[in-house]
Amino acid sequence: MIELESVTGDPVQLRRAYGCFPSGVTAVCAWAGGVPVGIAASSFTSVSVDPPLVSLCVQNSSTTWPRLRTAPRLGVSVLGQDQNGAVAWLDCSIHSEVPAGDHAIVLLRIHALRAEPDDAPLVFHGSRFRQLAAV
């Protein structure tokens, strides 16, 4: 039988557990106020095919998200393992935002995309960037 620790409220305890789940790394960018603005987000996931939705989580204390949210369209790039290219590009608009503790869950509607599924993505796991290995 596995013994569980009670959640103590220590962010290190939670981050250690959250870090056990690998995620991709995205760059969310737009032109806001005539200048390029962007954030990195590893809390990105697919949500729905119909309608085409993805989500990301944004920390409430972010000073960049308020600037990005005003843009009519957001570009989401799923970074490739070389961190200079991308394996997928999404042209999105904000569908809705849901308050969630110290973050907001942002649902994005996809309007256009390009995908390179044979290219390897960048992976964030255990607080480190990693590469996938074929088995």
C-alpha positions as CSV (number, residue, x, y, z in Angstrom):
1,M,0.0,0.0,0.0
2,I,1.3,3.5,-0.9
3,E,1.2,6.0,1.9
4,L,0.3,9.6,0.8
5,E,1.5,12.8,2.4
6,S,-1.1,15.4,3.5
7,V,-0.9,18.6,1.4
8,T,0.9,21.1,3.7
9,G,0.5,24.2,1.6
10,D,4.3,24.2,0.9
11,P,4.6,25.1,-2.8
12,V,7.8,23.0,-3.1
13,Q,5.8,19.9,-2.1
14,L,3.2,20.5,-4.8
15,R,5.8,21.5,-7.5
16,R,7.6,18.3,-6.8
17,A,4.4,16.3,-7.5
18,Y,3.4,18.4,-10.5
19,G,6.9,18.0,-12.0
20,C,6.3,14.2,-12.3
21,F,4.0,14.9,-15.2
22,P,5.9,15.8,-18.4
23,S,4.5,18.6,-20.5
24,G,5.3,20.3,-23.8
25,V,6.5,23.9,-23.8
26,T,4.8,26.6,-25.7
27,A,5.4,30.3,-26.5
28,V,2.2,32.4,-26.6
29,C,2.8,35.6,-28.5
30,A,1.0,38.6,-30.0
31,W,1.5,42.2,-31.1
32,A,0.2,44.3,-28.3
33,G,0.4,48.1,-28.4
34,G,2.6,47.8,-31.5
35,V,5.3,45.7,-29.9
36,P,5.8,41.9,-29.7
37,V,4.8,40.4,-26.4
38,G,5.1,36.8,-25.3
39,I,5.1,34.3,-22.4
40,A,6.3,30.7,-22.1
41,A,3.6,28.2,-20.9
42,S,4.1,24.6,-20.1
43,S,0.6,24.2,-18.7
44,F,-0.8,23.8,-22.3
45,T,-3.2,21.0,-23.3
46,S,-5.7,20.1,-25.9
47,V,-9.4,20.4,-24.8
48,S,-11.8,19.9,-27.7
49,V,-12.0,19.0,-31.3
50,D,-15.4,20.5,-31.9
51,P,-15.1,23.4,-31.3
52,P,-11.3,23.4,-31.7
53,L,-10.1,24.5,-28.2
54,V,-6.8,24.3,-26.3
55,S,-6.0,25.6,-22.8
56,L,-3.2,27.1,-20.9
57,C,-2.9,28.4,-17.3
58,V,-1.6,31.8,-16.5
59,Q,-0.5,33.0,-13.1
60,N,-2.6,35.8,-11.7
61,S,0.5,37.8,-10.9
62,S,1.7,37.8,-14.5
63,T,2.4,41.3,-15.9
64,T,2.5,40.1,-19.4
65,W,-0.9,38.3,-19.7
66,P,-2.9,41.5,-19.3
67,R,-1.1,42.9,-22.3
68,L,-1.6,39.6,-24.3
69,R,-5.3,39.3,-23.5
70,T,-6.1,42.5,-25.3
71,A,-4.8,41.2,-28.7
72,P,-7.5,40.0,-31.1
73,R,-5.3,36.9,-32.0
74,L,-2.6,35.0,-30.1
75,G,0.0,32.8,-31.7
76,V,0.9,29.6,-29.9
77,S,4.1,27.8,-30.9
78,V,4.7,24.3,-29.5
79,L,8.5,24.4,-29.2
80,G,10.7,21.8,-30.8
81,Q,13.5,20.1,-28.9
82,D,16.1,22.5,-30.4
83,Q,14.1,25.4,-28.8
84,N,14.6,27.5,-31.9
85,G,11.9,25.9,-34.1
86,A,8.4,24.8,-33.4
87,V,6.5,21.5,-34.1
88,A,3.1,23.2,-34.2
89,W,1.8,26.7,-34.7
90,L,-1.7,27.8,-33.7
91,D,-3.6,31.0,-34.6
92,C,-6.0,31.5,-31.7
93,S,-8.4,33.9,-30.0
94,I,-9.5,33.9,-26.4
95,H,-12.7,31.8,-26.0
96,S,-13.0,32.2,-22.2
97,E,-11.1,32.5,-19.0
98,V,-11.9,30.7,-15.8
99,P,-10.5,31.8,-12.4
100,A,-8.6,28.9,-10.7
101,G,-6.8,29.7,-7.5
102,D,-3.6,31.6,-8.1
103,H,-4.0,31.1,-11.9
104,A,-6.6,31.6,-14.7
105,I,-7.4,28.8,-17.1
106,V,-7.5,30.3,-20.5
107,L,-9.5,28.5,-23.3
108,L,-8.2,29.4,-26.8
109,R,-10.2,28.8,-30.0
110,I,-8.0,27.7,-32.9
111,H,-8.6,29.4,-36.2
112,A,-5.7,28.1,-38.2
113,L,-2.8,25.8,-37.6
114,R,0.3,24.0,-39.0
115,A,1.7,20.8,-37.5
116,E,4.9,18.9,-38.0
117,P,4.1,15.7,-36.0
118,D,7.3,13.9,-37.1
119,D,9.5,16.6,-35.4
120,A,10.3,16.1,-31.7
121,P,8.9,18.5,-29.2
122,L,10.7,20.1,-26.2
123,V,9.5,18.5,-23.0
124,F,9.5,20.0,-19.5
125,H,9.7,17.3,-16.7
126,G,11.1,17.4,-13.2
127,S,11.8,21.2,-13.5
128,R,14.1,20.5,-16.4
129,F,13.9,20.7,-20.2
130,R,14.3,17.3,-21.8
131,Q,14.2,15.5,-25.1
132,L,12.1,12.5,-26.0
133,A,13.9,9.3,-26.9
134,A,12.5,6.7,-29.2
135,V,12.0,3.2,-27.6
